[in-house]
Amino acid sequence: MGAWMLIAFDSTQQALRTEMLLEFLDIEIDICPTPKEITAGCALSIHFPAKEVELVKRTIIDEQVEIRGIFEQHENEYVLVKM
């Protein structure tokens, strides 16, 4: 299994919209609880393969999805990735 990244949201509506968009693109995703280390307004986050990060970023920008951020997990902490 390769590296995974995480998208955190401020609203459930945006999380569900992103889930639909990424599934449409056949990107393997996993809906999960937002880690307690990340402050976000929504309890749902999406894990996705790190190899898909550029397509995910482009989709978020093109579709004007509102997110808290995209994060990489490094040991026990999450690091925000620049858009």
NORBELRA-V59739 format. One record per residue. N is the residue number from 0. RES is the residue in three letters. PSI is psi in radians with two decimals (* if undefined). D_FIRST is the distance of its C-alpha to the first C-alpha in whole Angstrom. Layout:
N:RES:PSI:D_FIRST  N:RES:PSI:D_FIRST
This chain:
0:MET:2.31:0  1:GLY:-3.03:4  2:ALA:2.59:7  3:TRP:2.70:9  4:MET:3.00:13  5:LEU:2.40:15  6:ILE:2.22:19  7:ALA:2.62:22  8:PHE:2.84:25  9:ASP:-0.17:28  10:SER:2.53:29  11:THR:-0.63:28  12:GLN:-0.77:29  13:GLN:-0.61:27  14:ALA:-0.80:24  15:LEU:-0.64:25  16:ARG:-0.75:26  17:THR:-0.70:23  18:GLU:-0.83:21  19:MET:-0.79:23  20:LEU:-0.78:23  21:LEU:-0.61:19  22:GLU:-0.67:19  23:PHE:-0.60:22  24:LEU:0.08:20  25:ASP:0.59:17  26:ILE:2.27:15  27:GLU:2.15:12  28:ILE:2.87:13  29:ASP:2.12:14  30:ILE:2.32:17  31:CYS:2.84:17  32:PRO:2.53:20  33:THR:2.21:21  34:PRO:2.52:20  35:LYS:-0.35:24  36:GLU:-0.26:23  37:ILE:2.17:24  38:THR:2.03:27  39:ALA:2.75:27  40:GLY:-0.03:29  41:CYS:2.45:27  42:ALA:-0.15:25  43:LEU:2.44:22  44:SER:2.94:19  45:ILE:2.18:17  46:HIS:2.49:13  47:PHE:2.75:12  48:PRO:2.36:9  49:ALA:-0.53:11  50:LYS:-0.29:11  51:GLU:0.14:14  52:VAL:-0.68:16  53:GLU:-0.70:19  54:LEU:-0.71:19  55:VAL:-0.83:19  56:LYS:-0.81:21  57:ARG:-0.72:24  58:THR:-0.76:24  59:ILE:-0.75:24  60:ILE:-0.86:27  61:ASP:-0.67:29  62:GLU:0.04:29  63:GLN:0.81:30  64:VAL:2.36:28  65:GLU:2.06:28  66:ILE:2.80:26  67:ARG:-0.68:26  68:GLY:2.94:23  69:ILE:2.33:19  70:PHE:2.57:18  71:GLU:2.47:15  72:GLN:2.20:14  73:HIS:1.83:16  74:GLU:-1.98:16  75:ASN:0.33:18  76:GLU:2.74:20  77:TYR:2.31:19  78:VAL:2.21:20  79:LEU:2.34:22  80:VAL:2.41:21  81:LYS:2.43:24  82:MET:*:24
